[in-house]
Amino acid sequence: MLPGILLATLCACAEFPDLGRTVPEAELDGAYPPLVPVQGLLAQGEQTRIAEGEDAALEARAAALRARAARLRNR
């Protein structure tokens, strides 16, 4: 209970930033970003990034990293 009271007391002493002017004046009148169709973004997420034949090399690298981590834990 005492740590909670102490924490609340310390938080009450914090200075809060002025949130009224977080956006610079020059950006208030700027142009909005262009909107893009969501289908193109979803299609990009469905593409695979690993080429054919690279999966074995990736699995070997992961196994080597796991073995290294195990050796480091046992030091």
Secondary structure in CASP SS format (residue, H / E / C, confidence):
PFRMAT SS
TARGET T0000
AUTHOR 0000-0000-0000
METHOD secondary structure of the structure
MODEL  1
M C 1.00
L H 1.00
P H 1.00
G H 1.00
I H 1.00
L H 1.00
L H 1.00
A H 1.00
T H 1.00
L H 1.00
C H 1.00
A H 1.00
C C 1.00
A C 1.00
E C 1.00
F C 1.00
P C 1.00
D C 1.00
L H 1.00
G H 1.00
R H 1.00
T C 1.00
V C 1.00
P C 1.00
E H 1.00
A H 1.00
E H 1.00
L H 1.00
D C 1.00
G C 1.00
A C 1.00
Y C 1.00
P C 1.00
P C 1.00
L C 1.00
V C 1.00
P C 1.00
V H 1.00
Q H 1.00
G H 1.00
L H 1.00
L H 1.00
A H 1.00
Q H 1.00
G H 1.00
E H 1.00
Q C 1.00
T C 1.00
R C 1.00
I C 1.00
A C 1.00
E C 1.00
G C 1.00
E H 1.00
D H 1.00
A H 1.00
A H 1.00
L H 1.00
E H 1.00
A H 1.00
R H 1.00
A H 1.00
A H 1.00
A H 1.00
L H 1.00
R H 1.00
A H 1.00
R H 1.00
A H 1.00
A H 1.00
R H 1.00
L H 1.00
R H 1.00
N C 1.00
R C 1.00
END
